[in-house]
Amino acid sequence: MVIALVGLLMINSGCGDDDNAVVEIRERMAVIRLSIDMVIEDKTCNGAGDCASIAFGSKPCGGPWEYLIYAPGNVDEVLLQELVDEYNQLEKEVNELTTALSDCKAVEPPELECREDVCVGVSMN
C-alpha cells in the first residue's frame, strides 16, 4: 500500500508551482494518515464503552469525510488529536488551493460496538 501511494504521489509531481505546493501537502497528508493508522491500529475492547470515534478529513463544504474508530485505552489520545487536527488543516488548505468540490452531506458519527473484542462502527443510515 505504501509503495502504491508513493508511486501515485510521484506521478503527480510533474506539475506547475501551484500544483507542486498541493503535491507537497498531499505527501505530508499521506505520511500523517499512515501515522494515524498506526496509532489507532489496536482496536481491542471489552465493551462498547471502550470504543470512540474521531472526525477525520475536511470536506470542501465543511465537516469531516468520515469518523475513525479507535480504542482510547490503547491510544495516546493527545497524539491522535494532534495528528488528526494537522491532517484536517492540510486537507482544508488543499481544498482551498484546488477549489475542490464535494457533496455537502453531513457525515454522522457511527454507533460504536465491541464485536469479538474489536471496536467497530455501525452505520446509522
N, C-alpha and C positions, 0 to 999 in steps of 0.2 A: 504494500500500500504506500509506504513512504517513497519507494523508488518511483512508482507511478506518479505520485504527487510532485516530486522533484522534477520529473520529466515534463509534466504538464506546465510547471512554472517556467522551465527553461524554454519551452516552445513559445510562451507568451513574452519572452524577454526581448524580442526584436521589435520594439515599439519606439515611439517618439518620447520626448522628455516628459510630458504629462503622463503618458502611459507607463513610463518607467517608474514613476512615483507610485502608481497604482500597483504595479507588479511587485515592487519592494514591500508595500503594505501587505499585499496578499501573501507574500512569502513569510512575513512576520506572523500573520494570522495563522498560517499553516503550522508554524512551529508552536505557537501558543495552543492551538487546537490539540496537537499531539501531547503537549504537556498536560492539558486539561484531561484528556482521555486517560493518561497515566495516573493522574491524581484521583480520579473517580473510578478507577478500574475495579477496586474491591467493593462490590455491592452486597456483601453478605449481611444478613439481618436475621433477627429472631421474630420480628413482628413489624407491621406497617408503621408503627411509631418509630422504628429505626431508620426510616427512609425519608428523603427530602428531594426537592427539585429546585433548580435554579434557572431563571430566564436566560436564554442564550441566543446571541445574534441580534442584529439590528435591521429590521425591515425598513425600507425607504419611507414607508408610510408611518413608521413608528411601531414600537413593540418588538418582542422577540420573534424569531423564526420557530423556536422550539424550546422545550424545557429539558434540561439534562437531569437525569435521576442519579442519585448517589446515596451512600450510607454515611451520614455525618460522623458516626463513631469510628469510621475508617479513613477519614479525610481531614486534612488541615483546611478547615473552612475559610480561614483568613486568606491563605494562599489561593484557594479556589476562587474566592470572590475577587481577589486582585487580578487573577488571570482572566476571568470572565469579563470583568469591567474593562480590561485593556483590549480584549478581543472585540467586545461590543463597540468600544470607541473607535477602533481601527475600521471596523465594518461600516460604521456611520460615516467616517471620512471617505471610504471608497464609494459609498452611495452618493455622497455629495460631489466627489470628483468625476464620477461617471454618469451623473444624473440618472441613477438606476431607478427602475420601476418595479413594483411588486403588487400583489393583491394586498388589500388593506384589511383582510380578515384577521380578527383578533385570535391569537392562539391562547387557549386556556391552559392553566397548569393541569397536569394529569392527576387522576386519582392514584394514590400510591398504595401498593400492596407488597407484601413479602411472600413471594411464591417460591417454594422449595429452597428457602433460606437465601433468596436473592431479591433485592429491591427491583420492582418493575412498575411501570406506569400503565394505567388503564385509561384509554381514551374515553372521554365522557360524551363524545359525539355519536 
